[in-house]
Amino acid sequence: MTSPIILALDTDDLDIAKSWIESTRDAVGVYKIGLEFFLKFGREGIASLRAAGDFQMFLDLKLHDIPNTVAGATASVADLAPKFLTVHASGGRKMISAAALSAPDISITAVTILTSLSDVDLRDVGFAGSNVESAVRLAKLAVESGARSIVCSPLEVAAIRAQVPPQILLITPGVRPAESSADDQMRTMTPMEAINAGANFLVIGRPITSHWSISGAAMREAALRILEPLELR
């Protein structure tokens, strides 16, 4: 079975990103390229990474604009062949549908509620419901509009899994091994808890990449330790 780990390539050094991929290939299923990385290195950076060995890509651009603009943006990166491409579910039905129609071979991935937001934060920006209620509502809307995967906090996974078809992939950031320290993500679970709740993929960064200061082998072992209790090795 493919590893459920999506490793976040959160670095501004292209050579380090290459080394992370090379060091963890047998423990990681997908690699996440975020907005900061994409804005700095662009298409050429992705080509450079793939020249060192192909990999499945989670292109995390969180597109959010009028439907025509998102359709054009989606089409413009379709030749990069990401496995997943993120859009904000709050962009609405027409926007999500436009993205899905522009790149039918890509799993358009709708981001529900950012893991950095609390219920208080949601109220501040005008959401009426709690994190769970809002995430479920956005996930259902996104799936009805053509999204084939959903990004949500692990605390919302079970509620969303109960409301969307089984073939919809649920991707969870905010996943931390029990021994990891806290960061800017407020709604977290351990990898095992997230998988048991119904997640298909786990976005993990620092609990693995922090071991790079020791060695690439240490990074690989950190990823394998996360996999071990999931019985997926």
N, CA, C and O of each residue as an XYZ file, in Angstrom:
932
protein
N       0.844     -1.195      0.000
C       0.000      0.000      0.000
C       0.881      1.249      0.000
O       1.927      1.291      0.649
N       0.434      2.269     -0.746
C       1.177      3.519     -0.803
C       1.188      4.209      0.556
O       0.190      4.204      1.276
N       2.324      4.801      0.894
C       2.409      5.538      2.152
C       1.382      6.662      2.170
O       1.206      7.341      1.158
N       0.693      6.880      3.304
C      -0.257      7.988      3.405
C       0.411      9.321      3.737
O      -0.275     10.336      3.861
N       1.718      9.336      3.882
C       2.405     10.577      4.253
C       2.571     11.476      3.034
O       3.089     11.054      1.999
N       2.124     12.721      3.174
C       2.447     13.787      2.229
C       3.476     14.664      2.931
O       3.157     15.348      3.904
N       4.700     14.642      2.438
C       5.766     15.413      3.091
C       5.771     16.839      2.561
O       5.859     17.064      1.354
N       5.674     17.806      3.481
C       5.688     19.217      3.118
C       7.122     19.665      2.845
O       7.974     19.631      3.733
N       7.379     20.084      1.607
C       8.715     20.572      1.239
C       8.813     22.052      1.581
O       8.957     22.901      0.701
N       8.733     22.342      2.861
C       8.740     23.727      3.327
C      10.174     24.182      3.561
O      10.664     24.215      4.690
N      10.825     24.531      2.464
C      12.194     25.038      2.508
C      12.382     26.014      1.361
O      11.742     25.880      0.318
N      13.249     26.988      1.543
C      13.539     27.925      0.458
C      14.846     27.572     -0.251
O      15.422     28.395     -0.962
N      15.304     26.333     -0.047
C      16.540     25.855     -0.671
C      16.196     24.684     -1.592
O      15.788     23.622     -1.122
N      16.359     24.877     -2.893
C      15.983     23.860     -3.868
C      16.787     22.575     -3.693
O      16.240     21.480     -3.821
N      18.065     22.701     -3.406
C      18.903     21.517     -3.233
C      18.488     20.708     -2.003
O      18.528     19.477     -2.018
N      18.090     21.411     -0.939
C      17.620     20.708      0.252
C      16.326     19.964     -0.068
O      16.150     18.821      0.355
N      15.426     20.597     -0.807
C      14.174     19.928     -1.189
C      14.468     18.650     -1.972
O      13.830     17.624     -1.737
N      15.420     18.700     -2.893
C      15.814     17.508     -3.649
C      16.315     16.419     -2.703
O      15.959     15.249     -2.841
N      17.139     16.816     -1.751
C      17.704     15.838     -0.819
C      16.629     15.216      0.054
O      16.693     14.028      0.369
N      15.635     16.016      0.450
C      14.539     15.468      1.248
C      13.794     14.390      0.476
O      13.458     13.341      1.025
N      13.539     14.653     -0.800
C      12.844     13.659     -1.628
C      13.697     12.395     -1.760
O      13.201     11.284     -1.575
N      14.962     12.570     -2.075
C      15.849     11.420     -2.264
C      15.970     10.592     -0.988
O      16.107      9.371     -1.052
N      15.921     11.248      0.164
C      16.125     10.555      1.439
C      14.897      9.788      1.911
O      15.016      8.869      2.721
N      13.710     10.158      1.411
C      12.480      9.619      2.006
C      11.576      8.886      1.014
O      10.423      8.595      1.332
N      12.076      8.590     -0.162
C      11.229      8.014     -1.212
C      10.479      6.759     -0.768
O       9.322      6.569     -1.143
N      11.118      5.905      0.023
C      10.463      4.646      0.393
C       9.530      4.785      1.591
O       8.928      3.803      2.024
N       9.406      6.004      2.130
C       8.544      6.211      3.297
C       7.443      7.236      3.047
O       6.520      7.362      3.852
N       7.534      7.959      1.953
C       6.603      9.049      1.667
C       5.880      8.763      0.356
O       6.493      8.330     -0.619
N       4.551      9.013      0.341
C       3.775      8.738     -0.859
C       3.677      9.907     -1.815
O       3.674      9.719     -3.032
N       3.594     11.128     -1.269
C       3.364     12.331     -2.060
C       4.177     13.458     -1.426
O       4.402     13.464     -0.216
N       4.618     14.417     -2.254
C       5.369     15.568     -1.747
C       4.584     16.849     -2.008
O       4.086     17.076     -3.111
N       4.482     17.683     -0.970
C       3.699     18.918     -1.059
C       4.577     20.103     -1.418
O       5.567     20.397     -0.748
N       4.191     20.767     -2.485
C       4.822     22.016     -2.873
C       3.826     23.133     -2.604
O       2.741     23.170     -3.184
N       4.207     24.034     -1.721
C       3.298     25.098     -1.304
C       3.492     26.384     -2.084
O       4.335     26.467     -2.977
N       2.701     27.378     -1.734
C       2.708     28.645     -2.454
C       4.054     29.341     -2.378
O       4.539     29.861     -3.382
N       4.663     29.359     -1.201
C       5.949     30.052     -1.044
C       7.007     29.445     -1.954
O       7.739     30.163     -2.636
N       7.084     28.108     -1.960
C       8.052     27.416     -2.810
C       7.762     27.699     -4.287
O       8.675     27.985     -5.061
N       6.484     27.615     -4.669
C       6.120     27.790     -6.075
C       6.402     29.209     -6.551
O       6.865     29.401     -7.676
N       6.132     30.204     -5.714
C       6.396     31.587     -6.106
C       7.892     31.857     -6.247
O       8.301     32.669     -7.076
N       8.700     31.185     -5.448
C      10.146     31.416     -5.529
C      10.788     30.676     -6.697
O      11.612     31.241     -7.415
N      10.406     29.390     -6.890
C      11.109     28.562     -7.868
C      10.300     28.276     -9.135
O      10.873     27.944    -10.173
N       8.979     28.401     -9.055
C       8.142     28.253    -10.227
C       8.208     26.888    -10.891
O       8.602     25.890    -10.288
N       7.806     26.885    -12.157
C       7.776     25.652    -12.927
C       9.167     25.050    -13.059
O       9.341     23.831    -13.055
N      10.161     25.944    -13.178
C      11.536     25.457    -13.335
C      11.988     24.700    -12.091
O      12.720     23.715    -12.190
N      11.555     25.157    -10.930
C      11.919     24.471     -9.701
C      11.327     23.081     -9.633
O      11.995     22.138     -9.208
N      10.069     22.944    -10.051
C       9.438     21.627    -10.064
C      10.141     20.717    -11.067
O      10.371     19.541    -10.787
N      10.483     21.260    -12.234
C      11.209     20.466    -13.231
C      12.550     20.007    -12.686
O      12.978     18.881    -12.940
N      13.215     20.882    -11.933
C      14.499     20.522    -11.339
C      14.348     19.400    -10.325
O      15.165     18.480    -10.288
N      13.306     19.470     -9.503
C      13.063     18.403     -8.537
C      12.803     17.077     -9.244
O      13.317     16.036     -8.837
N      12.013     17.122    -10.290
C      11.663     15.888    -10.987
C      12.813     15.337    -11.810
O      12.844     14.142    -12.107
N      13.744     16.178    -12.177
C      14.926     15.690    -12.892
C      15.742     14.761    -12.014
O      16.464     13.896    -12.510
N      15.622     14.944    -10.697
C      16.346     14.085     -9.752
C      15.576     12.799     -9.473
O      16.054     11.941     -8.732
N      14.384     12.657    -10.062
C      13.552     11.473     -9.850
C      12.097     11.876     -9.724
O      11.768     12.756     -8.928
N      11.220     11.251    -10.493
C       9.821     11.648    -10.494
C       9.156     11.359     -9.145
O       9.610     10.496     -8.394
N       8.097     12.075     -8.852
C       7.374     11.885     -7.600
C       5.948     12.395     -7.783
O       5.680     13.197     -8.678
N       5.041     11.931     -6.938
C       3.677     12.438     -6.946
C       3.621     13.747     -6.163
O       4.214     13.883     -5.093
N       2.895     14.699     -6.728
C       2.949     16.055     -6.197
C       1.579     16.541     -5.714
O       0.561     16.367     -6.383
N       1.595     17.148     -4.544
C       0.458     17.871     -3.980
C       0.795     19.348     -4.172
O       1.621     19.900     -3.444
N       0.153     19.986     -5.154
C       0.439     21.387     -5.452
C      -0.538     22.245     -4.656
O      -1.705     22.387     -5.021
N      -0.043     22.806     -3.577
C      -0.892     23.458     -2.581
C      -0.913     24.965     -2.806
O      -0.276     25.719     -2.071
N      -1.655     25.402     -3.834
C      -1.718     26.824     -4.170
C      -2.942     27.511     -3.576
O      -3.011     28.740     -3.553
N      -3.910     26.728     -3.096
C      -5.132     27.275     -2.479
C      -5.735     28.391     -3.335
O      -5.909     29.518     -2.873
N      -6.046     28.060     -4.576
C      -6.616     29.041     -5.495
C      -7.967     29.524     -4.983
O      -8.771     28.742     -4.475
N      -8.202     30.828     -5.125
C      -9.445     31.426     -4.635
C      -9.659     32.733     -5.371
O      -9.053     33.750     -5.035
N     -10.530     32.704     -6.386
C     -10.781     33.896     -7.186
C     -12.086     33.668     -7.945
O     -12.796     32.699     -7.678
N     -12.404     34.545     -8.881
C     -13.611     34.340     -9.676
C     -13.423     33.086    -10.535
O     -12.289     32.718    -10.839
N     -14.516     32.425    -10.930
C     -14.395     31.152    -11.644
C     -13.497     31.185    -12.870
O     -12.694     30.271    -13.060
N     -13.609     32.211    -13.709
C     -12.792     32.257    -14.921
C     -11.302     32.313    -14.605
O     -10.488     31.678    -15.276
N     -10.957     33.081    -13.572
C      -9.543     33.203    -13.202
C      -9.010     31.887    -12.652
O      -7.898     31.479    -12.987
N      -9.796     31.222    -11.812
C      -9.361     29.936    -11.257
C      -9.291     28.883    -12.347
O      -8.384     28.051    -12.334
N     -10.226     28.897    -13.293
C     -10.168     27.967    -14.415
C      -8.876     28.160    -15.197
O      -8.209     27.188    -15.552
N      -8.524     29.415    -15.466
C      -7.299     29.692    -16.207
C      -6.056     29.298    -15.435
O      -5.113     28.746    -16.004
N      -6.052     29.582    -14.129
C      -4.900     29.219    -13.301
C      -4.733     27.709    -13.237
O      -3.615     27.200    -13.301
N      -5.849     26.993    -13.110
C      -5.804     25.535    -13.060
C      -5.261     24.977    -14.364
O      -4.399     24.098    -14.360
N      -5.769     25.489    -15.486
C      -5.294     25.023    -16.790
C      -3.808     25.314    -16.982
O      -3.099     24.554    -17.641
N      -3.341     26.421    -16.400
C      -1.945     26.818    -16.609
C      -0.945     25.912    -15.894
O       0.227     25.862    -16.267
N      -1.411     25.194    -14.865
C      -0.499     24.274    -14.158
C      -0.821     22.812    -14.440
O      -0.181     21.919    -13.884
N      -1.805     22.560    -15.295
C      -2.216     21.174    -15.544
C      -1.086     20.340    -16.128
O      -0.993     19.145    -15.845
N      -0.222     20.953    -16.943
C       0.868     20.185    -17.554
C       1.938     19.780    -16.540
O       2.798     18.955    -16.848
N       1.895     20.352    -15.334
C       2.808     19.925    -14.277
C       2.362     18.596    -13.663
O       3.100     17.968    -12.905
N       1.149     18.187    -14.005
C       0.585     16.899    -13.602
C       0.616     16.660    -12.101
O       1.092     15.615    -11.659
N       0.119     17.607    -11.304
C       0.016     17.304     -9.871
C      -1.037     16.237     -9.631
O      -2.027     16.155    -10.358
N      -0.823     15.434     -8.625
C      -1.859     14.489     -8.214
C      -3.009     15.249     -7.575
O      -4.178     14.954     -7.826
N      -2.669     16.233     -6.747
C      -3.655     17.064     -6.072
C      -3.351     18.529     -6.351
O      -2.188     18.929     -6.397
N      -4.405     19.333     -6.537
C      -4.264     20.785     -6.664
C      -5.322     21.419     -5.771
O      -6.509     21.128     -5.915
N      -4.902     22.283     -4.851
C      -5.847     22.826     -3.884
C      -6.510     24.122     -4.349
O      -5.893     24.986     -4.972
N      -7.810     24.210     -4.011
C      -8.585     25.437     -4.142
C      -9.318     25.633     -2.818
O      -9.515     24.679     -2.066
N      -9.717     26.857     -2.538
C     -10.493     27.104     -1.314
C     -11.955     26.746     -1.558
O     -12.571     27.252     -2.496
N     -12.507     25.882     -0.724
C     -13.913     25.515     -0.855
C     -14.823     26.726     -0.722
O     -15.902     26.764     -1.313
N     -14.391     27.717      0.054
C     -15.214     28.910      0.249
C     -15.331     29.753     -1.008
O     -16.071     30.737     -1.018
N     -14.613     29.390     -2.077
C     -14.771     30.075     -3.360
C     -16.103     29.789     -4.022
O     -16.516     30.513     -4.927
N     -16.787     28.727     -3.575
C     -18.133     28.465     -4.059
C     -18.220     27.437     -5.173
O     -17.214     26.998     -5.731
N     -19.469     27.066     -5.481
C     -19.732     25.998     -6.437
C     -19.147     26.282     -7.820
O     -18.467     25.435     -8.400
N     -19.415     27.474     -8.340
C     -18.975     27.776     -9.706
C     -17.453     27.761     -9.814
O     -16.902     27.288    -10.808
N     -16.781     28.276     -8.799
C     -15.323     28.301     -8.850
C     -14.744     26.890     -8.803
O     -13.851     26.560     -9.583
N     -15.245     26.062     -7.900
C     -14.739     24.689     -7.786
C     -15.025     23.912     -9.063
O     -14.161     23.186     -9.556
N     -16.218     24.058     -9.595
C     -16.585     23.383    -10.832
C     -15.696     23.827    -11.993
O     -15.300     23.011    -12.826
N     -15.387     25.116    -12.042
C     -14.523     25.629    -13.111
C     -13.140     24.999    -13.045
O     -12.558     24.652    -14.073
N     -12.618     24.854    -11.834
C     -11.316     24.211    -11.678
C     -11.369     22.757    -12.113
O     -10.486     22.290    -12.833
N     -12.404     22.033    -11.680
C     -12.520     20.607    -12.011
C     -12.662     20.393    -13.508
O     -12.083     19.454    -14.053
N     -13.423     21.247    -14.182
C     -13.619     21.104    -15.620
C     -12.359     21.471    -16.398
O     -12.135     20.963    -17.497
N     -11.538     22.351    -15.833
C     -10.313     22.778    -16.516
C      -9.212     21.740    -16.470
O      -8.302     21.767    -17.300
N      -9.279     20.817    -15.504
C      -8.208     19.815    -15.344
C      -8.823     18.508    -14.876
O      -8.670     18.134    -13.713
N      -9.519     17.805    -15.770
C     -10.233     16.586    -15.352
C      -9.323     15.461    -14.882
O      -9.783     14.544    -14.201
N      -8.045     15.513    -15.230
C      -7.122     14.456    -14.813
C      -6.490     14.719    -13.448
O      -5.758     13.877    -12.929
N      -6.768     15.874    -12.874
C      -6.193     16.250    -11.581
C      -7.270     16.151    -10.514
O      -8.423     16.505    -10.757
N      -6.902     15.674     -9.341
C      -7.835     15.642     -8.222
C      -7.913     17.042     -7.613
O      -7.067     17.433     -6.808
N      -8.945     17.790     -8.013
C      -9.139     19.113     -7.421
C      -9.475     18.911     -5.951
O     -10.394     18.172     -5.598
N      -8.709     19.586     -5.108
C      -8.715     19.333     -3.665
C      -9.196     20.579     -2.945
O      -8.523     21.610     -2.956
N     -10.353     20.483     -2.323
C     -10.972     21.652     -1.700
C     -10.540     21.786     -0.245
O     -10.715     20.865      0.553
N      -9.983     22.926      0.086
C      -9.577     23.237      1.455
C     -10.781     23.795      2.201
O     -11.382     24.777      1.766
N     -11.131     23.179      3.309
C     -12.316     23.608      4.060
C     -11.956     24.746      5.018
O     -12.070     25.916      4.653
N     -11.527     24.421      6.228
C     -11.175     25.424      7.232
C      -9.698     25.245      7.596
O      -9.272     24.145      7.946
N      -8.927     26.319      7.514
C      -7.508     26.230      7.834
C      -7.307     25.758      9.278
O      -8.046     26.147     10.183
N      -6.290     24.912      9.469
C      -6.063     24.358     10.802
C      -5.573     25.397     11.805
O      -5.527     25.123     13.005
N      -5.208     26.577     11.333
C      -4.775     27.635     12.250
C      -5.945     28.391     12.866
O      -5.752     29.202     13.772
N      -7.175     28.127     12.377
C      -8.333     28.908     12.824
C      -9.115     28.195     13.926
O      -9.425     27.008     13.816
N      -9.425     28.930     14.980
C     -10.282     28.431     16.055
C     -11.731     28.813     15.761
O     -12.006     29.525     14.795
N     -12.657     28.337     16.597
C     -14.058     28.740     16.446
C     -14.213     30.254     16.575
O     -15.021     30.865     15.875
N     -13.440     30.847     17.467
C     -13.491     32.313     17.642
C     -13.023     33.003     16.361
O     -13.639     33.970     15.913
N     -11.942     32.508     15.776
C     -11.446     33.089     14.528
C     -12.501     33.011     13.436
O     -12.680     33.961     12.673
N     -13.206     31.873     13.356
C     -14.249     31.724     12.344
C     -15.359     32.743     12.530
O     -15.835     33.333     11.560
N     -15.770     32.951     13.770
C     -16.806     33.955     14.026
C     -16.325     35.339     13.613
O     -17.098     36.139     13.086
N     -15.048     35.620     13.852
C     -14.490     36.926     13.499
C     -14.567     37.206     12.000
O     -14.729     38.355     11.587
N     -14.449     36.149     11.181
C     -14.481     36.351      9.730
C     -15.853     36.063      9.135
O     -16.003     36.040      7.913
N     -16.865     35.839      9.989
C     -18.229     35.780      9.515
C     -18.854     34.415      9.362
O     -19.969     34.314      8.851
N     -18.167     33.335      9.792
C     -18.775     32.014      9.743
C     -19.730     31.853     10.918
O     -19.396     32.198     12.052
N     -20.929     31.325     10.639
C     -21.931     31.193     11.691
C     -21.737     29.947     12.533
O     -22.031     29.965     13.728
N     -21.245     28.854     11.938
C     -21.130     27.594     12.656
C     -19.751     27.371     13.249
O     -18.849     28.196     13.105
N     -19.611     26.234     13.919
C     -18.324     25.837     14.488
C     -17.409     25.345     13.372
O     -17.814     25.266     12.212
N     -16.160     25.014     13.738
C     -15.226     24.448     12.776
C     -15.809     23.204     12.111
O     -15.767     23.072     10.888
N     -16.347     22.300     12.912
C     -16.871     21.051     12.360
C     -18.048     21.318     11.431
O     -18.082     20.805     10.312
N     -19.001     22.108     11.877
C     -20.172     22.405     11.049
C     -19.775     23.087      9.748
O     -20.282     22.742      8.681
N     -18.876     24.047      9.837
C     -18.454     24.780      8.649
C     -17.676     23.885      7.692
O     -17.882     23.950      6.481
N     -16.780     23.046      8.224
C     -15.988     22.164      7.383
C     -16.860     21.137      6.664
O     -16.648     20.865      5.482
N     -17.830     20.569      7.361
C     -18.729     19.594      6.732
C     -19.534     20.252      5.620
O     -19.666     19.694      4.530
N     -20.063     21.419      5.888
C     -20.856     22.125      4.877
C     -20.012     22.429      3.636
O     -20.468     22.227      2.511
N     -18.795     22.907      3.836
C     -17.920     23.234      2.709
C     -17.482     21.972      1.958
O     -17.382     21.981      0.731
N     -17.226     20.902      2.690
C     -16.814     19.654      2.043
C     -17.926     19.112      1.145
O     -17.662     18.699      0.016
N     -19.152     19.110      1.633
C     -20.276     18.613      0.838
C     -20.477     19.477     -0.406
O     -20.693     18.949     -1.497
N     -20.409     20.778     -0.255
C     -20.536     21.680     -1.393
C     -19.443     21.411     -2.429
O     -19.709     21.380     -3.631
N     -18.207     21.218     -1.949
C     -17.081     20.996     -2.855
C     -17.235     19.705     -3.646
O     -16.995     19.681     -4.853
N     -17.634     18.637     -2.970
C     -17.809     17.352     -3.643
C     -18.930     17.440     -4.678
O     -18.799     16.918     -5.785
N     -20.018     18.093     -4.322
C     -21.118     18.287     -5.266
C     -20.688     19.100     -6.483
O     -21.314     19.021     -7.540
N     -19.617     19.884     -6.334
C     -19.151     20.765     -7.400
C     -18.004     20.167     -8.222
O     -17.509     20.802     -9.153
N     -17.584     18.951     -7.880
C     -16.572     18.293     -8.686
C     -15.240     18.040     -8.015
O     -14.357     17.437     -8.625
N     -15.065     18.479     -6.779
C     -13.820     18.173     -6.067
C     -13.753     16.678     -5.781
O     -14.763     16.055     -5.453
N     -12.553     16.105     -5.908
C     -12.389     14.677     -5.657
C     -11.611     14.401     -4.375
O     -11.433     13.246     -3.987
N     -11.153     15.458     -3.723
C     -10.460     15.304     -2.447
C     -10.695     16.553     -1.606
O     -11.012     17.627     -2.118
N     -10.529     16.375     -0.301
C     -10.850     17.421      0.672
C      -9.696     17.559      1.647
O      -9.134     16.564      2.103
N      -9.343     18.805      1.965
C      -8.381     19.080      3.035
C      -9.155     19.582      4.244
O      -9.946     20.520      4.145
N      -8.917     18.950      5.382
C      -9.585     19.372      6.610
C      -8.716     19.023      7.804
O      -7.807     18.198      7.710
N      -9.005     19.659      8.924
C      -8.359     19.281     10.177
C      -8.714     17.846     10.515
O      -9.816     17.401     10.195
N      -7.809     17.104     11.155
C      -8.163     15.741     11.561
C      -9.355     15.691     12.504
O     -10.025     14.662     12.592
N      -9.632     16.779     13.210
C     -10.777     16.795     14.117
C     -12.104     16.835     13.372
O     -13.151     16.570     13.963
N     -12.073     17.165     12.073
C     -13.287     17.176     11.265
C     -13.407     15.959     10.349
O     -14.418     15.793      9.667
N     -12.387     15.116     10.331
C     -12.358     13.995      9.381
C     -13.562     13.073      9.551
O     -14.237     12.761      8.570
N     -13.840     12.637     10.758
C     -14.908     11.661     10.966
C     -16.255     12.217     10.514
O     -17.040     11.514      9.878
N     -16.518     13.471     10.840
C     -17.799     14.075     10.464
C     -17.913     14.211      8.946
O     -18.985     13.998      8.379
N     -16.809     14.565      8.292
C     -16.837     14.698      6.836
C     -16.929     13.331      6.172
O     -17.675     13.155      5.209
N     -16.174     12.367      6.683
C     -16.215     11.022      6.110
C     -17.636     10.468      6.110
O     -18.021      9.746      5.190
N     -18.407     10.800      7.124
C     -19.785     10.311      7.218
C     -20.712     10.977      6.210
O     -21.826     10.504      5.983
N     -20.257     12.083      5.601
C     -21.139     12.857      4.730
C     -20.744     12.846      3.257
O     -21.493     13.348      2.419
N     -19.580     12.285      2.923
C     -19.137     12.289      1.533
C     -18.938     10.851      1.047
O     -18.747      9.954      1.869
N     -18.978     10.610     -0.260
C     -18.799      9.258     -0.789
C     -17.438      8.678     -0.401
O     -16.483      9.427     -0.192
N     -17.343      7.349     -0.304
C     -16.103      6.720      0.153
C     -14.911      6.946     -0.762
O     -13.766      6.869     -0.315
N     -15.164      7.225     -2.048
C     -14.039      7.427     -2.962
C     -13.398      8.807     -2.829
O     -12.334      9.050     -3.399
N     -14.029      9.706     -2.088
C     -13.453     11.032     -1.862
C     -12.292     10.899     -0.878
O     -12.446     10.347      0.212
N     -11.137     11.412     -1.276
C      -9.942     11.315     -0.437
C      -9.906     12.470      0.556
O     -10.109     13.627      0.190
N      -9.644     12.139      1.814
C      -9.536     13.146      2.865
C      -8.076     13.310      3.261
O      -7.396     12.342      3.600
N      -7.613     14.539      3.212
C      -6.210     14.884      3.442
C      -6.148     15.788      4.664
O      -6.842     16.803      4.730
N      -5.319     15.418      5.629
C      -5.307     16.162      6.882
C      -3.928     16.720      7.223
O      -2.987     15.962      7.459
N      -3.811     18.051      7.247
C      -2.674     18.661      7.945
C      -2.961     18.618      9.436
O      -3.961     18.039      9.862
N      -2.103     19.218     10.218
C      -2.337     19.209     11.657
C      -2.176     17.830     12.255
O      -2.857     17.485     13.221
N      -1.275     17.035     11.685
C      -1.008     15.692     12.198
C       0.375     15.704     12.832
O       1.354     16.101     12.200
N       0.449     15.269     14.079
C       1.690     15.339     14.830
C       1.896     14.064     15.636
O       0.995     13.654     16.368
N       3.057     13.426     15.520
C       3.361     12.333     16.448
C       3.237     12.828     17.886
O       3.427     14.014     18.157
N       2.922     11.936     18.788
C       2.626     12.320     20.167
C       3.751     13.113     20.809
O       3.506     13.962     21.666
N       4.996     12.836     20.396
C       6.124     13.500     21.050
C       6.444     14.866     20.459
O       7.317     15.563     20.977
N       5.758     15.273     19.380
C       6.092     16.534     18.723
C       5.595     17.723     19.520
O       4.605     17.636     20.246
N       6.301     18.840     19.372
C       5.908     20.074     20.056
C       4.864     20.811     19.243
O       4.696     20.545     18.053
N       4.162     21.734     19.880
C       3.102     22.497     19.220
C       3.691     23.535     18.279
O       4.841     23.950     18.423
N       2.855     23.957     17.287
C       3.254     25.038     16.394
C       2.026     25.891     16.110
O       1.173     26.039     16.985
N       1.911     26.467     14.885
C       0.815     27.376     14.600
C      -0.468     26.678     14.182
O      -1.444     27.345     13.841
N      -0.489     25.364     14.199
C      -1.705     24.635     13.893
C      -2.396     24.264     15.208
O      -1.801     23.635     16.083
N      -3.659     24.666     15.327
C      -4.345     24.543     16.604
C      -5.098     23.230     16.766
O      -5.259     22.747     17.886
N      -5.566     22.639     15.650
C      -6.437     21.468     15.737
C      -5.677     20.269     15.199
O      -5.639     20.042     13.990
N      -5.074     19.504     16.096
C      -4.170     18.440     15.693
C      -4.583     17.087     16.265
O      -5.367     17.005     17.210
N      -4.033     16.024     15.664
C      -4.173     14.650     16.132
C      -2.881     13.923     15.833
O      -2.027     14.423     15.101
N      -2.746     12.735     16.405
C      -1.630     11.872     16.028
C      -1.967     11.203     14.698
O      -3.136     11.160     14.315
N      -0.964     10.679     13.987
C      -1.232      9.989     12.722
C      -2.234      8.841     12.862
O      -3.138      8.709     12.037
N      -2.084      8.016     13.889
C      -2.991      6.897     14.066
C      -4.425      7.378     14.299
O      -5.368      6.817     13.742
N      -4.583      8.405     15.113
C      -5.923      8.937     15.367
C      -6.561      9.447     14.082
O      -7.747      9.223     13.841
N      -5.773     10.134     13.258
C      -6.315     10.685     12.009
C      -6.717      9.583     11.039
O      -7.778      9.664     10.420
N      -5.888      8.559     10.897
C      -6.216      7.434     10.013
C      -7.458      6.715     10.521
O      -8.346      6.386      9.735
N      -7.530      6.471     11.820
C      -8.697      5.795     12.395
C      -9.975      6.607     12.208
O     -11.067      6.045     12.119
N      -9.837      7.925     12.148
C     -11.009      8.787     11.957
C     -11.493      8.793     10.520
O     -12.616      9.213     10.243
N     -10.643      8.323      9.594
C     -11.065      8.250      8.194
C     -10.196      8.986      7.205
O     -10.560      9.097      6.034
N      -9.041      9.500      7.645
C      -8.140     10.197      6.720
C      -7.463      9.202      5.780
O      -7.170      8.068      6.157
N      -7.220      9.655      4.542
C      -6.466      8.864      3.563
C      -5.009      9.285      3.487
O      -4.121      8.455      3.295
N      -4.769     10.584      3.641
C      -3.413     11.112      3.564
C      -3.166     12.070      4.724
O      -4.079     12.750      5.192
N      -1.907     12.110      5.181
C      -1.493     12.936      6.312
C      -0.399     13.889      5.846
O       0.660     13.448      5.400
N      -0.647     15.186      5.946
C       0.379     16.166      5.601
C       1.259     16.379      6.820
O       0.791     16.817      7.871
N       2.533     16.066      6.669
C       3.474     16.159      7.792
C       4.722     16.885      7.307
O       5.227     16.612      6.218
N       5.206     17.794      8.111
C       6.404     18.539      7.751
C       7.486     18.416      8.795
O       8.316     17.508      8.738
N       7.481     19.340      9.761
C       8.569     19.445     10.724
C       8.850     18.184     11.544
O      10.016     17.935     11.851
N       7.861     17.381     11.912
C       8.199     16.150     12.639
C       9.124     15.216     11.858
O       9.771     14.344     12.438
N       9.182     15.408     10.540
C      10.121     14.632      9.719
C      11.310     15.490      9.299
O      12.461     15.090      9.479
N      11.033     16.680      8.735
C      12.116     17.471      8.154
C      13.073     18.043      9.198
O      14.212     18.374      8.866
N      12.637     18.166     10.447
C      13.547     18.666     11.482
C      14.730     17.731     11.705
O      15.762     18.145     12.233
N      14.581     16.469     11.303
C      15.665     15.504     11.468
C      16.750     15.670     10.399
O      17.794     15.021     10.469
N      16.504     16.534      9.415
C      17.511     16.778      8.380
C      18.807     17.318      8.979
O      19.887     17.087      8.436
N      18.701     18.037     10.099
C      19.897     18.582     10.739
C      20.827     17.469     11.219
O      22.015     17.697     11.446
N      20.277     16.268     11.371
C      21.100     15.107     11.736
C      21.604     14.430     10.465
O      22.811     14.313     10.252
N      20.672     13.984      9.624
C      21.047     13.343      8.360
C      19.797     12.991      7.574
O      18.686     12.996      8.105
N      19.999     12.684      6.288
C      18.893     12.197      5.480
C      18.365     10.879      5.998
O      17.162     10.623      5.956
N      19.257     10.048      6.484
C      18.836      8.757      7.040
C      17.953      8.961      8.263
O      17.009      8.200      8.477
N      18.247      9.981      9.071
C      17.434     10.263     10.251
C      16.034     10.718      9.844
O      15.049     10.388     10.505
N      15.956     11.483      8.746
C      14.646     11.876      8.221
C      13.844     10.657      7.806
O      12.669     10.526      8.146
N      14.486      9.773      7.073
C      13.814      8.559      6.613
C      13.306      7.744      7.794
O      12.176      7.255      7.779
N      14.135      7.603      8.807
C      13.732      6.826      9.983
C      12.577      7.493     10.723
O      11.711      6.804     11.262
N      12.554      8.814     10.754
C      11.445      9.517     11.402
C      10.135      9.227     10.667
O       9.095      9.019     11.293
N      10.195      9.216      9.334
C       8.995      8.901      8.552
C       8.565      7.456      8.768
O       7.374      7.177      8.903
N       9.513      6.547      8.802
C       9.191      5.138      8.998
C       8.610      4.883     10.386
O       7.756      4.013     10.554
N       9.070      5.639     11.376
C       8.498      5.490     12.725
C       7.031      5.915     12.739
O       6.223      5.340     13.469
N       6.689      6.915     11.937
C       5.291      7.335     11.845
C       4.454      6.249     11.173
O       3.320      5.993     11.576
N       5.016      5.616     10.153
C       4.304      4.577      9.431
C       4.106      3.307     10.244
O       3.097      2.617     10.095
N       5.066      3.002     11.099
C       5.087      1.692     11.754
C       3.778      1.322     12.451
O       3.279      0.219     12.227
N       3.204      2.181     13.277
C       1.950      1.775     13.935
C       0.759      1.705     12.980
O      -0.271      1.116     13.308
N       0.902      2.309     11.796
C      -0.186      2.285     10.827
C      -0.218      0.985     10.037
O      -1.156      0.744      9.277
N       0.813      0.134     10.214
C       0.920     -1.172      9.580
C       0.865     -1.042      8.062
O       0.208     -1.831      7.383
N       1.568     -0.028      7.537
C       1.571      0.215      6.107
C       2.958      0.038      5.499
O       3.124      0.209      4.291
N       3.936     -0.293      6.296
C       5.304     -0.428      5.791
C       5.417     -1.657      4.918
O       6.494     -1.946      4.396
